[in-house]
Amino acid sequence: MDFSLDALEYYRLKDLLGRYVSTEAGKLALDDLAPTADEQKLESEHAITAEAMSYLREHRLPFHDVPMLGQVLDKLTVSGVMLEIPEIEAIQLFLTQVEGLRIQWKEDREKFPKLAQTAHRFPDLRELGKHLGRAIQNGEVDDKYSPELARIRKALSTTRSRLTEKLESIVRSPAYSPQLQEQIVTIRNGRFVIPIRTEQKRSVEGIIHGSSSSGATVFMEPLAVLEMNNELVRLQDEERAEITRILAELTDLIQASTASLAFARSLSAYI
């Protein structure tokens, strides 16, 4: 510890400032903050700080923490990685905030010219943000982004509806009443099944996918829906494969802008 700085309560001041820092990147920037004897730099920093204080009396910054952003940017430095949807959403949220700040400070450039100059330093990542926004909606890959994904999901919906309708007709049938434990359709091991009384399991043609904890019920896939269940599983595999392909594509797109994203994050930390 530098005792001259300690005597000036420099570290106490940094602790106080830390209470008002709202982002992970900002806290790291504060940790690295050190005094300077550069008079020109001090004058510049004081001027922009005064302008920022004036701005904050009238506005709120459109920034809040994106918790996993630093981890995602670190991950992007590794070759061959693939981002998961929440990680892509973190990038998307950050870009939305950056663009909001760019627009806000550009509109106020006459009143707050130094802030506008700072915002102008942000790399232009608008197209990347728009692309990610089209691809990811409400925590999943959007159908509109990929015609193939839309086709698969439509087929999934149709197959699932046909399958549940068939099983519901079975559980409502008087012919199955003695064998059924309940008139419901459920899922075991990713396959649609119906609950059959254990003592009646040999009287129903089908495949058993487990039993209840009491042992009184087995969960059976009637042979009548075997092919539809197989088709459903096949389509689910296709959906996963297409989503994986899209996430890899989006990761490559983001990875190409890693340096710009890292600079934007460091600039947002400064702000």
C-alpha positions as CSV (number, residue, x, y, z in Angstrom):
1,M,0.0,0.0,0.0
2,D,1.2,3.5,-0.9
3,F,1.2,5.3,2.5
4,S,1.0,8.8,0.9
5,L,-2.2,7.7,-0.9
6,D,-3.5,6.2,2.3
7,A,-2.9,9.5,4.1
8,L,-5.0,11.2,1.4
9,E,-7.7,8.6,2.0
10,Y,-7.5,7.6,-1.6
11,Y,-8.4,4.0,-1.0
12,R,-11.3,5.0,1.2
13,L,-12.5,7.2,-1.7
14,K,-12.3,4.2,-4.1
15,D,-14.4,2.2,-1.6
16,L,-17.0,4.9,-1.5
17,L,-17.1,5.1,-5.3
18,G,-17.4,1.3,-5.5
19,R,-20.8,1.6,-3.8
20,Y,-22.2,3.4,-6.9
21,V,-20.6,1.2,-9.6
22,S,-23.4,-0.9,-11.1
23,T,-21.5,-3.2,-13.5
24,E,-18.8,-5.9,-13.1
25,A,-16.7,-4.3,-15.7
26,G,-17.0,-0.9,-13.9
27,K,-15.8,-2.5,-10.7
28,L,-12.8,-4.0,-12.4
29,A,-12.0,-0.6,-14.0
30,L,-12.3,1.1,-10.5
31,D,-9.8,-1.5,-9.1
32,D,-7.3,-0.5,-11.8
33,L,-7.8,3.2,-11.3
34,A,-4.6,5.0,-10.3
35,P,-3.7,8.7,-9.7
36,T,-2.0,10.6,-12.5
37,A,0.2,13.7,-12.6
38,D,-0.7,14.4,-16.2
39,E,-2.3,17.8,-16.0
40,Q,-3.9,17.7,-19.5
41,K,-5.5,14.3,-18.8
42,L,-6.8,15.6,-15.4
43,E,-8.4,18.6,-17.0
44,S,-10.0,16.4,-19.6
45,E,-11.3,13.9,-17.1
46,H,-12.6,16.7,-14.8
47,A,-14.4,18.3,-17.7
48,I,-16.2,15.1,-18.8
49,T,-17.0,14.2,-15.2
50,A,-18.7,17.6,-14.7
51,E,-20.6,17.1,-17.9
52,A,-21.6,13.6,-16.8
53,M,-22.8,14.9,-13.5
54,S,-24.9,17.5,-15.3
55,Y,-26.3,14.8,-17.5
56,L,-27.3,12.6,-14.6
57,R,-29.3,15.3,-13.0
58,E,-31.7,15.1,-16.0
59,H,-31.3,11.5,-17.3
60,R,-30.6,7.9,-16.3
61,L,-28.0,5.9,-18.0
62,P,-29.5,3.0,-20.0
63,F,-26.9,0.6,-18.6
64,H,-27.3,-2.2,-16.0
65,D,-25.0,-5.1,-15.4
66,V,-24.9,-8.1,-17.8
67,P,-23.5,-10.6,-15.2
68,M,-22.0,-13.2,-17.6
69,L,-20.7,-10.8,-20.2
70,G,-17.0,-11.0,-19.0
71,Q,-17.1,-14.8,-19.0
72,V,-18.7,-14.9,-22.5
73,L,-16.0,-12.6,-23.9
74,D,-13.3,-14.8,-22.3
75,K,-14.9,-17.9,-23.8
76,L,-14.9,-16.4,-27.2
77,T,-11.1,-16.3,-27.2
78,V,-11.1,-20.1,-27.3
79,S,-11.2,-21.7,-30.8
80,G,-14.0,-24.1,-31.5
81,V,-16.3,-23.0,-28.7
82,M,-20.1,-22.7,-29.1
83,L,-22.1,-20.2,-27.1
84,E,-25.4,-21.3,-25.4
85,I,-28.6,-19.3,-25.8
86,P,-28.2,-17.4,-22.4
87,E,-24.7,-16.4,-23.4
88,I,-25.8,-15.0,-26.8
89,E,-28.6,-13.2,-25.0
90,A,-26.0,-11.6,-22.7
91,I,-24.2,-10.2,-25.8
92,Q,-27.5,-9.1,-27.3
93,L,-28.6,-7.3,-24.1
94,F,-25.2,-5.5,-23.9
95,L,-25.4,-4.4,-27.6
96,T,-29.0,-3.1,-27.0
97,Q,-27.7,-1.0,-24.1
98,V,-24.7,0.3,-26.0
99,E,-27.0,1.3,-28.9
100,G,-29.4,3.0,-26.5
101,L,-26.6,5.1,-25.1
102,R,-25.2,6.0,-28.6
103,I,-28.6,7.2,-29.7
104,Q,-29.3,9.1,-26.4
105,W,-26.0,10.9,-26.4
106,K,-26.1,11.6,-30.1
107,E,-29.4,13.4,-29.6
108,D,-28.0,15.4,-26.8
109,R,-24.6,16.2,-28.5
110,E,-25.1,20.0,-28.4
111,K,-25.8,20.1,-24.7
112,F,-23.3,17.3,-23.8
113,P,-20.6,17.3,-26.5
114,K,-18.0,15.5,-24.5
115,L,-20.4,12.6,-23.7
116,A,-21.4,12.5,-27.4
117,Q,-17.7,12.2,-28.3
118,T,-17.3,9.3,-25.9
119,A,-20.3,7.5,-27.3
120,H,-19.0,8.1,-30.8
121,R,-16.0,5.9,-29.8
122,F,-18.2,2.8,-29.5
123,P,-17.6,0.4,-32.4
124,D,-20.6,0.1,-34.7
125,L,-22.1,-3.3,-33.8
126,R,-25.7,-2.5,-34.8
127,E,-25.9,-5.1,-37.5
128,L,-24.6,-7.8,-35.1
129,G,-27.2,-6.8,-32.5
130,K,-30.0,-6.9,-35.1
131,H,-28.9,-10.3,-36.4
132,L,-28.9,-11.7,-32.9
133,G,-32.3,-10.2,-32.2
134,R,-33.7,-11.9,-35.2
135,A,-32.2,-15.2,-34.2
136,I,-33.0,-15.4,-30.5
137,Q,-36.4,-14.5,-29.1
138,N,-37.7,-15.3,-25.6
139,G,-34.9,-17.6,-24.7
140,E,-35.0,-19.8,-27.8
141,V,-34.0,-19.8,-31.5
142,D,-36.9,-18.2,-33.4
143,D,-38.6,-20.1,-36.2
144,K,-38.4,-17.1,-38.5
145,Y,-34.6,-17.2,-38.5
146,S,-34.4,-20.7,-40.1
147,P,-36.9,-22.1,-42.6
148,E,-35.6,-25.6,-41.8
149,L,-36.2,-25.1,-38.1
150,A,-39.7,-23.8,-38.8
151,R,-40.4,-26.9,-40.9
152,I,-39.2,-29.2,-38.2
153,R,-41.2,-27.5,-35.5
154,K,-44.4,-27.5,-37.6
155,A,-43.9,-31.2,-38.1
156,L,-43.3,-31.7,-34.4
157,S,-46.5,-29.9,-33.5
158,T,-48.5,-31.9,-36.0
159,T,-47.0,-35.2,-34.8
160,R,-47.4,-34.4,-31.2
161,S,-51.1,-33.4,-31.7
162,R,-51.8,-36.7,-33.6
163,L,-50.1,-38.7,-30.9
164,T,-51.9,-37.2,-28.0
165,E,-55.2,-37.4,-29.8
166,K,-54.7,-41.1,-30.4
167,L,-53.7,-41.8,-26.8
168,E,-56.6,-39.7,-25.5
169,S,-59.0,-41.8,-27.6
170,I,-57.4,-44.9,-26.1
171,V,-57.8,-43.8,-22.5
172,R,-61.4,-42.8,-23.1
173,S,-62.2,-46.1,-24.7
174,P,-64.3,-48.5,-22.6
175,A,-62.2,-51.4,-23.8
176,Y,-59.2,-50.0,-21.8
177,S,-61.1,-49.1,-18.7
178,P,-60.2,-52.2,-16.7
179,Q,-56.5,-51.8,-17.5
180,L,-56.1,-48.1,-16.9
181,Q,-55.0,-46.7,-13.5
182,E,-56.0,-43.2,-14.6
183,Q,-57.4,-41.6,-17.7
184,I,-54.4,-39.5,-18.5
185,V,-51.6,-39.3,-21.0
186,T,-48.1,-38.7,-19.7
187,I,-44.4,-38.9,-20.7
188,R,-41.7,-41.3,-19.7
189,N,-38.2,-41.4,-21.2
190,G,-39.2,-38.8,-23.8
191,R,-42.1,-41.0,-25.1
192,F,-45.9,-40.5,-24.6
193,V,-47.4,-43.3,-22.5
194,I,-50.5,-44.2,-20.5
195,P,-50.7,-45.6,-16.9
196,I,-51.7,-49.2,-16.8
197,R,-52.4,-51.2,-13.6
198,T,-49.5,-53.5,-13.0
199,E,-51.7,-56.6,-12.7
200,Q,-53.2,-55.8,-16.1
201,K,-49.9,-55.1,-18.0
202,R,-50.0,-58.4,-19.9
203,S,-53.4,-57.6,-21.3
204,V,-52.2,-54.6,-23.2
205,E,-49.8,-54.8,-26.2
206,G,-47.1,-52.2,-25.7
207,I,-43.7,-51.3,-24.3
208,I,-43.2,-50.5,-20.6
209,H,-41.1,-47.4,-19.9
210,G,-41.1,-47.6,-16.1
211,S,-43.3,-47.9,-13.1
212,S,-44.7,-45.8,-10.2
213,S,-42.8,-45.6,-6.9
214,S,-45.6,-47.8,-5.3
215,G,-45.3,-50.4,-8.1
216,A,-49.0,-50.3,-8.7
217,T,-48.7,-48.7,-12.1
218,V,-46.6,-49.2,-15.2
219,F,-46.2,-46.6,-17.9
220,M,-46.9,-48.2,-21.2
221,E,-46.5,-47.1,-24.8
222,P,-49.2,-48.9,-26.8
223,L,-48.0,-50.5,-30.0
224,A,-50.7,-48.4,-31.8
225,V,-48.6,-45.3,-31.2
226,L,-45.1,-46.8,-31.5
227,E,-44.4,-45.3,-35.0
228,M,-45.7,-41.9,-34.1
229,N,-43.5,-41.8,-30.9
230,N,-40.6,-42.8,-33.1
231,E,-41.3,-40.0,-35.5
232,L,-41.6,-37.5,-32.7
233,V,-38.2,-38.6,-31.3
234,R,-36.6,-38.3,-34.8
235,L,-38.0,-34.8,-35.2
236,Q,-36.8,-33.8,-31.8
237,D,-33.3,-35.0,-32.8
238,E,-33.5,-32.9,-36.0
239,E,-34.6,-29.9,-34.0
240,R,-31.6,-30.2,-31.7
241,A,-29.2,-30.6,-34.6
242,E,-30.6,-27.5,-36.4
243,I,-30.4,-25.5,-33.2
244,T,-26.8,-26.6,-32.6
245,R,-26.0,-25.6,-36.2
246,I,-27.6,-22.1,-35.7
247,L,-25.8,-21.5,-32.4
248,A,-22.5,-22.5,-34.0
249,E,-23.2,-20.0,-36.8
250,L,-24.1,-17.2,-34.4
251,T,-21.0,-18.0,-32.3
252,D,-18.8,-17.6,-35.4
253,L,-20.5,-14.3,-36.1
254,I,-20.0,-13.0,-32.6
255,Q,-16.4,-14.3,-32.5
256,A,-15.5,-12.2,-35.5
257,S,-16.4,-9.1,-33.4
258,T,-14.6,-10.2,-30.2
259,A,-12.1,-7.3,-30.2
260,S,-14.9,-4.7,-30.8
261,L,-17.0,-6.2,-28.1
262,A,-14.1,-6.2,-25.6
263,F,-13.4,-2.5,-26.4
264,A,-17.1,-1.6,-26.1
265,R,-17.1,-3.3,-22.7
266,S,-14.0,-1.5,-21.5
267,L,-15.5,1.8,-22.7
268,S,-18.8,1.1,-21.0
269,A,-16.8,0.4,-17.8
270,Y,-15.2,3.8,-18.1
271,I,-18.6,5.4,-18.5
